[in-house]
Amino acid sequence: MSYIEKSLIEGEAVLYKARLHWIVLLWPVLIGIPIGIAGIGFLVGGVYHSARWTGVSGAMGVVGFLLFLGAIILIGGGIVRRNATEMAVTNRRVLIKTGIVNRKTLELLLVRIESIGVEETPLGRILGYGTVILRGTGGTPEQFDRIARPLEFRKQVQSQVEGRVSLAR
């Protein structure tokens, strides 16, 4: 069960979920693939040389294994980072959770949201990611980078805030 599902209170429903954009996987994959290929090369070289010569093959195999393991850890870490971030708009709050080991959570009541901003670089606009900045009443701004479809997230928050304001009148 996800953090958001565990955090819902009675009568609260999730209306919109967001997540990190796939761009957060770009560097781990771009760095991890060549390292993994080099690791496989060393492993194959170690097996090949063990059939012909002795001595070098064991070291090559160990280096190959370590490089391949490092690539898996690098790419896996990116995947875990992306999946460890949860963002949701409910009919009462905005909930955001990042991290697994070092967890950071933000739960803002809709009536306490002062502003929500979006910053997008030109590449972010093309690929559909950006930074969302939430500011609660009297609070410091909370910034969340590389969010997929940040304008849609802002629209969902604003529509719920507007609904809360009109209900209060």
N, C-alpha and C positions, 0 to 999 in steps of 0.2 A: 504494500500500500504506500502511495506517495505521501510526501510531507503535506502537500496541499489537502489531500483527502483526509488525512489525520487531523488537520487543523480546522476543518469546517465545524461551525457551530450549528445548533438547531435552527432550521429554517433558512440556512445559507446554501446557495447553489452556485456552482462554477458556471460562468457565462462565457468565458474566453480563456484559453491557455496560450502561452507564448513560450518560446525556447530560444536558446542561442542559435545563431545562424551556422550553417556548415562551414563558413569561412574560418571558424576557430580550429578546424581540423587541417587547414591548408599547410601550415608550417610543420606540424608533427608528421604529416604524410610526406611532404616534400623532403624532409630530412630523414625520416624513417625508412622510406623505400630504398634510397641508395645504400644506407647502412645495412639494411636487410639483405639486399642483393650482394653486397660485399661479404656479408656473413655467410650466405649460401655459397658464394665462390670459394671462400676459405674452407668451408666444410667439404665441398666437393674436391677441392685441391688436396685436402688432408686425406680423404679416402683414396684418391687416385695415387698419391705419393706413398701411402702405406702399403699399397700393393707392390710398389717397385722398390722404394727405399725405406729406410728406417730413420728415426730421429726427428726429422722436421714435421712429419705427419701429425704427431700428437699435439704439438704446439699450434699448428695450423687449425686443427679441429677445435681446440679450446678457443682460439681467437674467433673462429667462425661462429661458434656457438654463442660466445659473449656478444658479438656484433648483432647476430640475429635476435638474441634475447633483448638487447638494448633497443632494437627497432620495434619489437613487439611492445615493449614497455612504453616507448615514446608515443606510438600510435594509439595504444590502449589508454594511455593517460589523457590524450586529447578527447577520445570518445567518452571516457568517464567524466571529464570536465564538462563536456557538452550535455551529457545526460544528467549530471548532478545539479543543473540549474533548472529550477521550476518557477514559472511565473503564471499567475492567474488573476483574473478579475472576477469577483463574485458579486452578488447583489448587495453586499455590505462592505467588502474590503478589497484591497489590492494586496496580494500575498506574493512575496518573492523570496526564494531560498537559493543560495549558491553554496557550493562546496559540499564535501563529505567529511573530511577530517576537520578542517577549519570551516565550520558552518556559519553562514551569515544569513539572518532572516530579517525581513522587513514586512510588517503587516500594518497597513495604513487604512483606517476607516475612511470610507468614501467622503463622509462629511468633513473630514479633517484634511483632505487634499487641497492644497492651496494652488499648486500649478503642476503641470506635467509638460516637459519639453523633450524635443527630439533633435538630435544633431546627426547629420548624415554627411559623409564625405562624398565626393563624386562617384568613387567606386562603390561606396555603400548604397547610393541611390540606384546605381545600375544593377547591383546584385541583390538588393533588398535587405540591407542590414543597417543598423545605426545604434546610437547611444540614447537611452531613455533616462531622463533626469526627473525624479519625483521630489516634490517639496511638500512636506506636511505643514500644517499651520504652526508657525513659530519654530519650525525645525530646520535642520541643515539639509541641503539637497543630497539626495542619494542617487548615485550614477551607476548605470548598468550598461556595459559595453557589448557590442556585437549582437544585439537582439534582432532576431528575424522579424521582418514586417513591423518596424517600430511605429509607423504611422497608424497602422491598424490597432496596435496595442493602445496608443494614445486615444484613438477614436472610441474604443471600447470603454476606457476609463472615463473619458469625458461624457459619453452617453449615460453611464451609470451615475456620475456625479450630477449631471443635469436632472436625471430622474429623481435623485434624492432631494435636490433643491426644490423641485416642483412639488414633491410630496410634503415637504416641510411647510410650504406656503398655505 
